[in-house]
Amino acid sequence: MTTTDWPREAAALLPADGYAGTLAGRAWVPAAGGPSVVAIREDGVVDVTSTFPTMRALTETADPAAALAAASGDVLGSLDELVANTPPESRDQSRPWLLSPIDLQVVKAAGVTFPISMLERVIEERARGDQDAAVQIRAEILDTIGGSLTELRPGSTEAAALKAFLIERGWWSQYLEVGIGPDAEVFTKAPVLSTVGSCVDVGVLAQSEWNNPEPEIVLVVSSDGRIVGASLGNDVNLRDIEGRSALLLGKAKDNNASAALGPFIRFFDEGYDLDALRASVVRLSIDGEDGYRLDGSSELSQISRDPVDLVGQVVGAHHQYPDGFVLYLGTMFAPVEDRDVVGRGFTHYDGDIVRIAEPRLGTLVNRVRSAESAAPWVFGIDDLYRSLIARGLLR
């Protein structure tokens, strides 16, 4: 993507209903020397950091949507201006630009929450990262289990019976265990403050030769377990590395710029709630510099575990998150169509443009680069608190 190809206008990122929802984000404000929590409004991007020094402070309120609507502050500029100034190649360092909308929240992710992605994880495990072997294994597994997983509820009597059958046939897998067993796969995706937002690069480890995006809904959850809003995410997947061993999950998932999230948080209000979220249809497009194009979609209604159930497996008497967390819900998108070589499936090329969109949440746009060449993560928790203290926002 050249500097002229990045989104330059608010319309490229906003939900289908524009500014109608309660939208929050974060922006880097050079004049302040640090990040600000912002309200995304039709009359401009409003800095509300004097009321909410962190996004964590806002998400911990009893009603974040109402609290954000009541907050006031300086207008940093129009959303058009901030979007146009976000791509790093053309950025004016003296003017504000957009960041990932979260700060102190722990970044969690659920895996194997859709039947199709579960099958692909089993294939990765059996193929040991070998793309050629994956083709034959996929056919054999589908032959063995057919479409019996489509309506299966994890932890049910039917799931236990299927597990016994697959063990007998020698087809049981750790991925099937978390896919249809009682306990979900939930892992820590990335460190606090390391996520990247829209209109910047997303990182894929250079050594990976088989990888893909994972377009997902991301829940925003307060410390007491309330789901207060949602965003979009790309939980980048290195299929060859994780396929070699599930114990390499950390290496496959947690790399520089490997967790994209944004463009905004949409808080629950009268016009957007948990039922609306459950009806989400996430659309993915990938455009390569070689002219390649791929389109896909994921319907959240096909998820095997309800979002509320997944949150209950993350937070409770067994585990607390004082600053709240975000939870990537998993994806049903598992690209198996060949990109170049027959039988080799899909993998990213440097420069791919990934767009992840949902009508009520907007569009997350990123360019694929190696994690090693993406902008390094340099602003941590200590930096954030020093910045807020210097601005007189913390006492």
N, C-alpha and C positions, 0 to 999 in steps of 0.2 A: 504494500500500500504506500503510495507516495503521499507527500504532505497535502496534495490537493484532493486525495481520495478519502481522507478521514471525514467523518460527519462534521459538518460546519454549523448546523442549525439545531435548535432544541427539538424540532419535530422528529429528527432522526432517533432520538432517545426516549421521548415522552410516551406514556401510555396512549391508547387510542382515544381516550376521553380527555387528553391534554392535561390541564392543570386542575381538573375536577376533583381528583383524589387528594388525600393528605400526604404530600411527598416531602421527604427529608433527605438530605445528603450531607456530604462534607466537602469542603473546598480548602485548598491551600491559599492563604492570604499573605502575600509578600509583605505588605505594609505592617502586618501584625507579627510576622516572623514565625508563622505556624498555621496549623489547621483550625478551621472553624466549622461548627455545626450550622447548617443552613436549611432554611425553608424554601422549597421550590414553588414559586408563585408566579402568576401571570404578569404581575407588575415588577418582577425581578427576583433575583436570588438574595434572600434576606439573611444576614448574619445574626443568628440568635444565640451566639456563644456567651453573651453576657447573662443569659438566662439558663442556658444548658452548656456548660463548659465542654462536655463530652456527649457523644451519642448515647453512651451508657446512662448518663443522667436523664436524658429524655426518655429512653425506653423503660426506665424504672418508675416513671410516674404512673399514677393510677389509670390515666387515660392519655396516652401519648398523642393521639390525634387532636384532642381538645387542647392539650397543653401547647402543642406546636402552633395550632391555629391562633392561640391567644398571645403568642410570643411576638415581640417586635425587635427591630434592630436596623442597622444600616444596610442599604441595598448595595451589594457588591458589583452589580451589573445585571444585564439581562442574561437569561439562560443561554441564549444564542451566543453571547460574548464568551461565557465560560466554556461552553462546548467547543467553540472554535479555538480557544486557547489551551485546550487540554492535550492534544497530540504533542509529544515531546519534541519532534523535529522543528515545529513551527512556533513553539511556545515563547511568549514574551514573559520573561521571568519577573517582570515588574507588575504583572497583572494576575488576578486570581485564576485558578483552574480547578477542575473537579478531581476528587479523590474517590476511593472506595468509601461507601457510606457508613461503614462500621469502624469502631476504634477498640474499646476494651473488651468487647465480647470474645469469648473463646470460639474458635472456628471448628465446628464438628461436622461430620459427614456420615450419612447412612449409605451402606452399599447393598447391592443385591436385593433391591426392593421391587424390581419389576421382573417377571418371569423371563423375558427375552435377555435381559442383561445377566440374569442368573446363569442361563445356559452358556452365555459367552464367557463367563468367569470359569465355569467348569471346563470349557474348551481350552481356555488359556492355561489352566492348571495341567490338563492332560497333554497339551502340546508342548509344554515347557518353553513357551515363547517362540516356538517354530511355526511360522505362518503357513508353510506348506502342509504340515501335519494337521493343522486346524481344520482344513477343508474336509478331510475324511472323518475326523473325530466328530465334527458337527453333524454330519449325515448319520453316523452310527448312534449318537445320543438321541437325535430326533426320532430315529427309528425305534429306539427302545422305549422312550417315554411319551412319544406322540404329543398331543396337545393337552395332556392331562393336567398340566400345571396352570392353565389359563385362569381357572376359577378357584384354584386351591387357596385356602386361608392358612397362613403359617400357624403352627401350633395346634391345628385341629386334629381330630381323630383320623380324618382322611389323609392328612399330611403324614401322620405317624405310620399309617398303613403303607403309603407310597415309599416312605423311608425304608421300611422293612423289605419291601420288594426290591428297591434299588441296591440295598446292601447285598441281598441274595444274588443279584445279577452281577455284582462287582462294580456297580456304577456310582456308589455313594461318594460324595465329595464334601469337603469343608464348606464349599460355596452353597451346596444344597442345604447344608445344616443351617446356615444363617438365612437362606432364602425361604425355607418352608418350616424350619424349626421354631421353637417358642422365642428364642433370643435373636434380636436383630444384630447385624453388624453395624456398629457405630464406632468411629475412630476420630482422633483429632487430626484434622486436615492440615492445619497451618498454624504458626505462632500468632499471637495477638499482634495486630497492626501490620501484618505482612501481606494482606490481600491487596490486589490491584483493582481499580475500577474500570470504567469504560474509556475507550479511545486511547488505550495504551497497549503495550505488548503483554502477551501471556506467554509464560515460559515452559518449554518442553526440554527435558534433559537431553543434551547433545548426543549422548551415547545410545539413546533409544531409537530403534529402527521400526517400531510398530506401536503406534499411539493414536489417540483420538480425543476429541472434546467430549465432555459429558455435560450436556445442557440440563440444568436443574432448577427447580424452585428452591429458594432458600428461606426458611422460617427465621424470624427474629423473635427471640424468646427472652423474657425478663428473668430475673433471678428466682422468682417464685414460681416459675414454670408457665406463665401466661404467654400464649402466642399473641404478640401485639402487632405483627405486620409481616411483610414478606418482601423478597427481592429476587433477583435472578443470579445464577452462578454458573461457572464453568469449572468443574472438578476434574481437571486434566488427568487423563488416564494413560499410563505407560504400560501397554499390554504385554510387551516382551519382558519387562523387568518384573512386574508382579506375577506374570505367568511362570517365571522360573521358580518362584517360591513366594507363598503368601507372607512369609517373614520379611520379604523385601517391600512390604507395603509402604513403609516410611520413605524409602528411597524412591519408590514409584510415585508417591503422592505429594511429598513435601519438598519442593525445590523453589528456587527464586522465581517469583511471579507466577507460580503454578496454581494459584487460587484467585480466580477473577470473580468479582461480586459487584452488582449494581444494575442499572446506573444509579437508582435511588432506592430508598425504603418506602414502601407504601404502607401506611399504618391503617389498621382496621378502624372503620368509621361507619356511618349509616350507609354509605355507598359501596363498601368493600368489607367482607367478613370472611370467616372461615369456610362457609359454604361456597362462596365465590372462589376462594382459593382452591377448594377441592375440585372445582370445575375447570381448572387451568388447563390450557393446551399450549405447551411450549414448542415453539418452532425454531429450527436450526437451519442455517445456511452456511456453507463453506465455499468461498471463492478463492481459487489458487491463481498465482501469477502465471501459471501455465494454461489458463483458460478453463481449468477444471471447475465443476459446479456440483455440489451435493446439497440436497434438501431433505429434511426429516422432521418428525414431530413426535411429541410425547404427550399423552393424555394422562393427567394426574389421577383421573378416575380409575386407571388400570393399576395403580400402585397396590401392592399386596398387603401393606400395613398402613393404616390410617395415620395421617400426620400427628394426631393427638396421641396415639399409641406410641409412636416413635419418640415423641418428646418425653413421654412417661418412662421410656427406657433410658433416657439421658439424665434427667434430673429428678430428685426425690430424696427420700431418706437415705438412699444408698450413695448419692453424690450431689453436691451442691455447687452452684456457680454464682458467686456473689456479684459478678458483673454481667450476668446473663450470658447468652451464647447465641450463635446462629447455627442452623442445621441444614446442610445440603440434603435434600430428600432422596437423592438417587435418580437414575435415568433409565428409561427403556430404550434409549438410543444406543444401538450397538452396530456400527457400520461394518457390514460384511461384503458390500459390493466392491469389486476390484477397482482400484484407481488406475493402475498401469498394467502390472503383470497379472495375467489370468491366474486366479487361485490365491493371490497374495493379500486380497482384501484392501481395506483403506488404511493409510497412514498419513500424517501431516507432512507437508512440505514447508520449508521456511518461507514466510511471507503469506501463508494462508490467512484469509480474513474470515473470522468466525463471528456470526451474528446469532444471538440467542434472544428470542422475542416472545412476549406474552402480552395480549392486548391490554390487560390491566396493570402490567408492571413495566412496560416499555421495552427497550432494546439494549442489550449489553453487546458492545462491539469491541473486539480485540484482534490484534495481529499476532500470528504465531512466530516466535523467535526462539532460539535456544535459551534455556534458563541462564546460561553463562553470559549471553550477550544482551539479555534484557536489563533494564535499569536496575541496579542493585538496591536492595532494601537497606536503607541507612537510618531511618527515623523510627526509633523504638519507644518503649514506655517511658524511660527516663527522659528522653528528649521531649515527649509530649508534656510531661509534668513540669519540666523546666520552662517550657514555652508558656504554659498556662499560668504558672507562678509569676513569670516576668511580665505577663499582661495583666496581672492583678485579678485573675479570674478564680484563683484558689487561695484559700486562707489556711 
